[in-house]
Amino acid sequence: MRVMIRYTVQPELVDHSIELLRQVYADLERSRPPRLRYETFRLEGTCQFLAIIESDGGPAEAAHHHLASFQRYRAALNGICTQPPTVTHLEPAGAYQSR
């Protein structure tokens, strides 16, 4: 499963959002769940964020969903977003990666 999640946070809460994300990524580094790729990007000069998540199984089974830090972050999004998260399932159409 590969999904893209986009959301926009209130300008004054961008730093708070980033701090919550740092806690999630610190927990991921400690727990090192297998078969998970999770990346979050802030779109340059905006309050918009984009996350790409790749994992085995469906969204509810993704390892990061079980982290307390992720649950705190997801709960916080309800109060800090100006636009709620939208989830788009991605279907591969091609890829290239140099090594």
LINSULVEN-V920214 format. One record per helix or strand of 2 or more residues. SS is the DSSP state (A for helix, B for strand). FROM is the first residue (numbers start at 0). TO is the last residue. If there is no record, write none. Layout:
SS,FROM,TO  SS,FROM,TO
This chain:
B,1,8  A,10,30  B,35,41  B,47,54  A,58,60  A,62,65  A,67,79  B,80,88
